[in-house]
């Protein structure tokens, strides 16, 4: 997903694909979290670990740092203490970093930061604060990636609000992925797909290409 930050000569990712990517990330993460009998926590979710093919289909990669929460723990609590934290600065769950307590909601925080980057194409440092202030001041549209002139402001704002909830500093304030976040992501994906089908009637499709790059190489 590095392409989001205009590295190289890659074309800008349309907003329709960005909404779909968000839904695919959420779906992939839920799959990891529902692993039986032990939930699987990625621990290092970031743009460089979101791979995109040339049709902008995404998948989560680099699960080398992922940890299984023992079933005896998973049945009784929602978090598990690790002896050492792992992850990437700006994307790592603040509570996990401070306490060593790992939870599926540790990944939710990382996902929230990624979603904000999907719509703004801005670096992660201080991004939640900047987006929150823009929403409060009524200048949210100015935060959107300027490489795209056709953002649907209302839908982009909906994604931003979901992302901000996911990126709450306190784990208990973050929403449930399957019951709260994913339904909204699927709603936005449906809007994006409907728009794409309408657009396809005016443009020719491209042939599939299955080589992959990371999302951090996106735009």
N, C-alpha and C positions, 0 to 999 in steps of 0.2 A: 504493500500500500504506500510505499515511498513516493509513488508517482503523484500522490495528492499534493506534494510539495514542489511540483514542477522541476523534478530532477531529470536532466536529459531533454530529449525532444518529444517526450510522450504527450499525446493529446489530453486535453482536460476531460476528466470523467464527468459525464452528464449527471445532473441531480437525480434522474430516475435510477441510474445504476447505483448511486450512493445510498439511496433509500433501500434498494434491494440488498446491497452489501451489508447494511446495518441489520436487516432482518436475517440474513444468512449468518452473520456473526452471532446474533442472539440464539438462533436455532442450533448452531454448532456448539455453543457454550452450554446450552441446556442439555444437549446430548452427553457432554462430558460430565455434567453435574448429576445426571440421572444414571450414571454407570452403577451397576449392581454387582456385588452387594456394597461396594465402597464407592462413594462419590469421588469423582476425579476433579481436582482443582488445578487449573493451568499454571497459575502463579506468575507468568511472564507474558501476559497478553499485551501486545503493543502493535503499532502499524507494521513494523518489519516482520511480524509473525502472522500477518494476514496476507495470504497469497492470492493473487488475482491472475486468471488466464486472460487471453486477449478478447474474450467476450465479457470480461469483468465479472465472471463467476468467482466467488471467493471461498476460501477454506482456511481454517485455523491450522497453523503449523507449529513446529518446535515445541512439542510437549515434553521435552527432555527434563524440564524443571517441574513437571506436573507431579502432584502427590495424591496418593489415595488416602482418604480418611478412613481409619479402621472401622469396620461395621459396628463393633462394640461402642465406639465413640459416636458414630453417625446415628445410632438408634437413640441416643440419650441427649446429645448436644449438637449444636450446629457449627461448632468450631473446634479446632484441634491445635494444640501447641506444638510448634516446630522448634527444633534446637537451634536453627539458624534460618534467617529469612532469605528469600531469593526473589529476584524481580528486577525491574528497570525503573530508575528514578523518574518521577513524574507520573508513572503508571501504577506504581505499587500502592496497595491499600495502606493508608496511613496507620490504621489500627494494627494491621499485620506487621508493619515496619516497627511500630513502637512496642508491641506486646509479644510478637511471635505467634499470636493466635490466628490460625488459618481457617478460612471459611469459604464456602462457595460465593459468598458476597464479597470476598476479596477480589474475585474476578469481575464482579459487577462494577466495582469502582473503576477498574482498568477499562472496561467496556465503555463506561460513561465518558471518559476522557477521549477515547477513540472516536466516539460518535460526535463529540464537539469538533474534533479535527476534521471529520468527514464533511461537515457543513461549513467550516470556516477556513480550512487549509492553513491554520495557524499553529505555531509551536505549542506544546502542552503546558509550558510554565505559565502559571497564573491565568490559564484559559477560563477556568470556571468563574473566576472573579470578573474577568472582562465581559463574559457573556451575560452573567447575572446583572451587571451594571447596565449593559446595553438594553436588556429587557426592561429594567426599571425605568430607564430614561426614554424608552420608546425609539431607540436607535438600533434595534436588533438587526434590521436589514443591512446596516453598514458592516456588521460582523461577518456576513456571509461571504464565501469565496468570490471575489470580484471577477474571477475568470469565467464565471457563469452569469450571463445576463438575465436568465429566465427562471430564477428561483421562485417556487411557490411559497411565498412568505409565511402563510398560515401553517402549512404543513412543516416547513423547516423549523418554525417556532415550536411546534408540537414535539419534533424530534429533539430540539434543544432542551426543552423542559424535561423530557424523559431522561436525557443524558445528565442533566444537572441533578436529578433525583438519584440516579445511579452513582454519581460522584460525590454524594454526601460524605462528609468527613466521618460521621458516626455510622458504623455498620448497621445499627438497628434502624436507621432512618432510610436505608436503601430499599427500594421495592423488590418484590419477588419477581424473578425472571419469567417463570412460566405463566404465572397468573396475572401479572400486571404489565411487565415490560413487553413481552413478546406479542400479546394481542395488539398493542399499539403499533409495534414495528410491522406486523402483518397488515394492519390497516393502511399504513403509509406505503408499504410495498404494493398493495393492490392499486392504490392511486397512481403510483409511478408506472406500474405495468399497463394500466389502462391508457395513460398518457403516451407510453411508448408505442402501443399498438396503433394509436391514432397517428403518431408521427411516422410509423413505418409505411403507411399508405402513401407517403410523399417522398420516401427515400429508399434506395436499394439496400438490401441487407449485405453484410460482409460474411465471407466464408469463415468457418470456425478455425481457430488456431489455439492449440492447447498448451503452448509454452507458457510458463508462469513467471510472474515477478511479484515482489512483495508490495503491499499496499503503500508502504512508505515511499515507493518509486513513482504515487498517483498524481496525476493531473495531466 
